[in-house]
Amino acid sequence: MKLSFSSRVVGAEIHCDIGSDVAVSAPIFCFSLMAAPRVISGGTLVNRFAGFAEVALPDIAAGAVHKVVLAYDNREYRPRNRLWLPQGAYLKMGKTCLPLPPGTAQGVLPAEPPLAQPLPGGTLPLVPRPQNWSPSKGTLQFFAVSSLDQRLDAVNDLAQRAHFAPFRDDSGTPLTILEDPDLTSEAYRLEVTTTGLTIAANGPAGVHYAAITLLTLRETMGGQIPCGTISDSPRFGYRGQHLDCARHFFSVDTILRLFDLMALLKLNRFHWHVADDEAFRLEVSCAPALWQKTAFRGEGCLVPGVFGGGIRSGGTYSKADVATILARAAALQIEVLPEIEIPAHSFAMIKAVPGLRDPGDNGEERSVQGYLDNIVNPAMPATWALLEPLMLEVAGLFPMGTLHLGCDEAPHGAWSGSPAVAELKRAEDLDTSDDVQGWMMARLAATLVANDIRPAAWEEAAKGKNGGIGNGALLFSWTGQGPGVEAARRGYDVVMCPAQNAYFDLAYTADPNDWGAAWAGHLPLEKTVAWDPVPAGAEDIAPRVAGVQGCLWGEVVTEDWQMEALLAPRILGTATKAWESAGATSGSVLRSLAAAYGPVLDQMAWRRHKGA
């Protein structure tokens, strides 16, 4: 049997054409959209789960094409680009499921890059740009260093994985490495002369970043490095990239490949989002049902094929996988921050583990993504029996000593129909759902702190009459910078990751041929640096701003490779804001730097959005 499928946007509608070379009797058309769909014509909606739908079709004759017209159930939603068309589509005929072709080109499409101006005179083609560059006369013809210092091993290994020439060679340029106790741990000083190289640093991180600078300049300048001295150190200690592996299961090799790109840009934190409504993806001993029952979604699974999951997709990260990821991260000066995501975004957890909801709850809590009842109940004993050992085991797998607890997007009216929570409110003097959430997060955080683990959470964790999560938690400000400023002024350390500037699941442009979400607007390359982590007028919070993070959510990814052009070149903007002094690089200069990095990304075989 050969099936055909195509879809296109017509106004606010989605027109789908489904064909077969043999007759098909009463098939079910299964697919997912970015949000809940409705059927206008061509079939009958028989099942809907968040953005996933099943539509009963009439018989399709051999060689015929059947048209189905869809729209988003929320009439304010319109298909924005190709991502908003059906994803993961398949036909179900009894117990047989057959995938339909994608129907449209997948992922970010390459485009002709906008013209980039030449870099300003004296600007090194390096991201992030160094704090200070003092050029001198002459050029060093550089292809490798002759040093056997083990602190250079990781950079040499990175060069080979990236398909660059080796970084180390017996006949390479002499390199002297000096210890300078006056430098901070990540700072370095790199002196380039016509006859040799000198690195001064105060520990392995500084040596590593100096070597990364040398490797990068070799690639962007064709081995002709100008002589001079670079004195460099990061503005922020937390320089992160987040990846959602719950909505889409990224392979271990893909994560390791991301680490290489992060390392080239001196990013040092990987925020690993391994749990959400769709799955819990870490192998843990304390709750094997959690990952065993939620690893896959699709036909016959607890969660159907939402967000392009198709007939069956997913996977679990074993403890051996975690060890592999941690080993590569450590070699590249990257720490891994795991996130388990509670109390909301917990649909898969609730389905896998009994007792996490109040059986007397008569409310109807629907999440932004369309999930019904996706928030665990803090008044249930089973909630604590699961969460306390779970968070301690997960945190114990990662040497960073910090655990991200999630705590975003609690559905409107959370727990309002729960008699058990009503009693909890009376007992603990709580008034609102925000108070209940704050009480719950503070209790979980206190347990972490008692076990020498720092809690972290999204910005909403600061809500509640008693001050929210407290306990020295690190908060991530994502809806904008306002919540981060407010939290910092209340004594929280914050990581700034405003969606408008740092969410790489957003489409680059409004072009319908682009790919990505649009809820926080569009994110062209220049916008990634059109902000400051310490906003004007809020200079008082500077000591509380721990750093910057880019985020990539998995709703927009159905195959690993689609991640690449969503990140590149925009991840250059994250690196710029995380390392450089305020305002050091404009959008136009970043565009020119992205052009300089194009051949580097191509050499790595890393797909990039050339049009941006």
C-alpha positions, 0 to 999 in steps of 0.5 A: 500500500502506498499512501499520499498526504499533503497539507496546506494553509488556506486562510484560517483553515488547514486543507489535507489531501489523503490518498491511497493506491488501494481501496481503504475502508473507513480509516481513522486519520490520526495527527497532532496540531500545536493545539486542540483541533476541530473538523470543518469537513471531510470526517468526524472527530472521534477522539481528541487529546490536547493537540492530538486528534482522531478523525473517522473518514469515509472509505477511500477508493483506490487512486482517489484523494480525500479532502479533510478540512481542519481548524484550530478549536480556539478561533483566535489561533491561526496556522502560523507556519508549516509547524502548525500543520498536522505532524506525525500523521498516520492512518489507523485501520483496525489494529493496523497503523500506517504512517502518512508522508510528512505532507510538507517539508520538515524543520527549518529551511535553509535560505539565502542569508541577509547581507552581513556587513564586514566586521568592524576593524580590529574585531576578532571573529570570535563568539563570545567576544573577549573582554579585552583585545590588544593587538600588536604587529605581526601574524602567527601562522597557527595550525596546532600547539606542540604542548602535551598538557593534559588540560588541552586533551578535551579541546583536541578531542573536540576538534577531531569530533568537529571534523577540524584539524587536530589541535595538537601536533608535535611540530606545532607552535610552542605553548607555555602555560602559566599559573596566575593566582590573581585571575578568577577560575574561568579567566585567562590571558592569551598572548600571541607572538610570531614565534609562540603562544602563552596562556596564563590562567588560574586552573583548568577552566581558564586553560580550557577557554583559552584553548577554545579561543585559539581553536576557534580563531584558527577556524574562523581566520584560516590559521592566520591569527593576529599577534596581540594579547587577549585578557578575558573573563565571563560576565556571568558564572551561569551560561546555559542552554536548555533542552526539552527531552520530554516532548522529544527524546533526543539521542545521547549522541545528539546531546553530546553533539550539542555539548561540543557546540556549547563548548565552542561558545564557552557555555557551561550549563546544560539544563536537562528537561527530562520530565513533562506531561508527555514522559519521565525519561530518567531511569530511577530505582525508587520509581521504576513504573514512572519511566517504564510506563511513560518512555513511549507515547503513541498507540497503546501508550498512556499518552497518545502521539501529541506534538508529532509523536506519531504511531510510537516514539520516545525512549529513556535515559539509562544510568549508563547514559547519564554517566556518558553525558556527565563524562563528556560534560565534565571534560568540556567544563559543562555542568548538568542541571536536571529538571523533574517538573512538578507540580504541574506538567505532570500528566504522565506521572499521574497516569503512571503512579496511583494516588497523586490526585484527590479522588474527591476532586470535582474540578476541571483543570486544563493546562495551556497545552490542553491537558486535563488534570495534569497537576499533582495534589500536595494533600495526597500522601502518595505525592510525598511518598513519590516526590521526596525519594525521587528528587533525592535520587535524581539530584544524587545522579548529578554532581552539580548539587542543584535540582530544578523542580519545575513549577511553571504553568499551573492550570487556572483553578488548580486544586479548586475542586479538591476537598483534601486541598481545602483541608490543607488550606485550613490547616496551613493558613493558605488562601489561594492556589499560589499559596498552596503551590508555594507551600508545596515547593518550600517543603520540597526545597527544604528537604533538598537543602537538608541534603546539601542540594540547592533547589531551582525552579521557574519564576512561578515558584516565588508566588505565594503568601509565605514567599514561595519556594525560598530556601536559597532557590535559583529562579529562572525568569522566562515570561520576561525579565519583570518576574526575575527583577521582582524575585531578585529584589526579594532575595532570590538569585535569578537566571534570565531566559526571557522567551522574547529573546532566548526561546529558540523554539520560536520561529525566526520570522513570520514567513509561513515557510518558516518553522517554529512557535509564535506565542512570544513573537518571532526571534530573529538573530538580532533580537537575541542580543537586543536586551540586557540581563540586568535591565536598565532601571534595575541595576540594583539586582546585578549581584543577584543575576546569576546568568543567562540561558537559551531554551529549546522546547520539544513541541517543535521537534519531531526528529533530532536534526530539527534542533540544529537550525533552531539553535544555530546561529541564535545560540551565538546570541546566548553566548554573547549575552552570557559572557560579554560586557553589557552592550558589547555586541550589537545585532548587526555585529552579531550578524557579521559574526554569524557569517564568520561562524558559518563555515565552522558550523558547516565543517561540523555538519551542523545545520543552520538557519542561514536566513535568520 
